[in-house]
Amino acid sequence: GGGGGGESSGSGSGSGSDTAPGAAAATAAAAAKALASGNGSGVCWVANEETMALIKLDVGRTFSKLRVFADGTSMQDQLASVASAFTCFRPDVGYVQGMCYIIGMLLFFQRPEEAFRSFCHLMHRPMLHSLFTFDMTASARYTAAFDLLFATHSPRVKAAFDAEGIRSETFLFSWFLTLFCQALPVSLCARVWDQYLYFGDVHLYRCALALCSVLQARAEASSRARNSAPVDLMYLLSHVPEDVSAKELMRAMDSFRFSQNSVRRKLLKGGFDETFVESLFAD
């Protein structure tokens, strides 16, 4: 699979583009129009060679097992065009490894110009923006919030992770950075996205808690099995088995009493400020 994040061609971080709002809107409209006309190669008139090389490298290995974006396919051209268009629209963010998974997922359901607009909207969500701009202070806050919810809603599993010395940031960022596209099969990931787009960033926490529970149960079961060697929990977290089913994951999600009000109260009581807490529920 492709990289889950790390390299970036951006010129900095921040909550918004350096371009004036009117110019940014015009740039987005021009990019969407070019994508709609099929003139994707003309979209990114300012992208540098380093950025284009990174995009080209990532595009070919996005959802590699499906080979949907393999060399010579029209979908590969579309994915590269949308990624390039976003780089021009948001030069303050640039291109970061992991973006192609999200764009690719959108292209399974949308035309290139629609996928471009959708990805721009997703990048306005506080969590994704923080991760892709390497805002370490914000990232630490998201991890701390997850750990609090982990200890509250799944204390036995959290204790097992602690006993193994597994820190949440070792798996959480790769899951969130690609919105689970790299971790889960496309069909299951689509189910997760349905609720993520409706409920906001908070649903990523719920999915992560459920997946941790499922994988810990599998690791525990393997340690009791007589006919096979135990499976390392850290390995499962970085290589989620393809046979994790929607039923298995959704059952784990449903086992948590995860109402919006209860999550708000828990995080506020845990010392997180109201602005941060409310951002988790923004659409």
Disulfide bonds with the S-S distance in Angstrom:
Cys44-Cys88 2.43
